[in-house]
Amino acid sequence: MVSLQHINKSFGSQQVLRDVSLEIPTGQVVGLLGPNGAGKSTLMKILIGLWRADSGTVSAPQRIGYLPENNPLYDEMYVSEYLRFMAKLTNHRSASANNHVVEDLIAMVGLTPERHKHIRELSKGYRQRVGLAQALLGDPELLILDEPTTGLDPNQLVEIRSLIRSLGKDRTVILSTHIMQEVREMCDRVVILDHGEIKADQSIDQIPDLEQLFIKSTHE
């Protein structure tokens, strides 16, 4: 369970989040929608502990995986080498156990054909897959994905959307996106933010027209 209660956050005179309260159970994929500057990335960074809220309370699992929008990777390393290195930093398993985890994740996210390439040689889509594999290294109970499908081609989109959907069966997944089709295909629930406030919070099944809900919520 993820719980945010009355979260406020400002940077100088600009209030970025305003009294945000949200509860998300395990086994749910939630899409964060909102225009640029709505507060989506700020909310995610508070959840992972990178930033502190000015007020309010946050309750989240200890094991959190995070894929930032700008996916920072070590370009000079090979894909498998990089993931083994990050596994060593992330986990307290033996080297052989970490190697087993890495191999499983490489297969899971579709990196097998690229596993012996330098990261600098990868397309944007494959770089996203490396970042997703890294986010999964610690077997997180909460997975936070900031624009996870950026740069993916149509075939990759189908595969990664299916993967994210399956990951949400036994953990909490929160993802931000500007693409409403992604929310419909991957998410159980949508939360719409605008000017730091929650304007809508509904089950996907209860929304006949997501585009109209978004327009209404962000133009009130």
GIPELIN-V952008 format. One record per residue. RES is the residue in one small letter. OMEGA is omega as a letter, one per 30 degrees, with the letter a starting at -180 (NA if undefined). Layout:
RES;OMEGA + RES;OMEGA
//
This chain:
m;l + v;a + s;l + l;a + q;l + h;a + i;l + n;l + k;l + s;l + f;a + g;a + s;a + q;l + q;a + v;l + l;a + r;l + d;a + v;l + s;a + l;l + e;a + i;a + p;l + t;l + g;l + q;l + v;a + v;l + g;l + l;l + l;l + g;l + p;l + n;a + g;a + a;a + g;a + k;a + s;l + t;l + l;l + m;a + k;l + i;l + l;a + i;l + g;l + l;l + w;l + r;l + a;l + d;l + s;a + g;a + t;l + v;l + s;a + a;l + p;l + q;a + r;a + i;l + g;a + y;l + l;a + p;a + e;l + n;a + n;a + p;a + l;l + y;a + d;a + e;a + m;l + y;a + v;a + s;l + e;a + y;a + l;l + r;l + f;a + m;l + a;l + k;l + l;a + t;a + n;l + h;l + r;l + s;l + a;a + s;l + a;l + n;l + n;l + h;l + v;a + v;a + e;l + d;a + l;l + i;l + a;a + m;a + v;l + g;a + l;a + t;a + p;a + e;a + r;a + h;l + k;l + h;l + i;l + r;a + e;a + l;l + s;l + k;a + g;l + y;l + r;l + q;l + r;l + v;l + g;l + l;l + a;l + q;a + a;a + l;a + l;a + g;a + d;a + p;l + e;l + l;a + l;a + i;a + l;a + d;a + e;a + p;a + t;l + t;l + g;a + l;l + d;a + p;l + n;l + q;l + l;a + v;a + e;a + i;l + r;l + s;l + l;a + i;l + r;a + s;l + l;a + g;a + k;a + d;l + r;l + t;l + v;l + i;a + l;l + s;a + t;l + h;a + i;a + m;l + q;l + e;l + v;a + r;a + e;a + m;a + c;l + d;a + r;l + v;l + v;a + i;l + l;l + d;a + h;l + g;a + e;l + i;a + k;l + a;l + d;a + q;l + s;l + i;a + d;a + q;a + i;l + p;a + d;a + l;a + e;l + q;l + l;l + f;a + i;l + k;a + s;a + t;l + h;l + e;NA
//
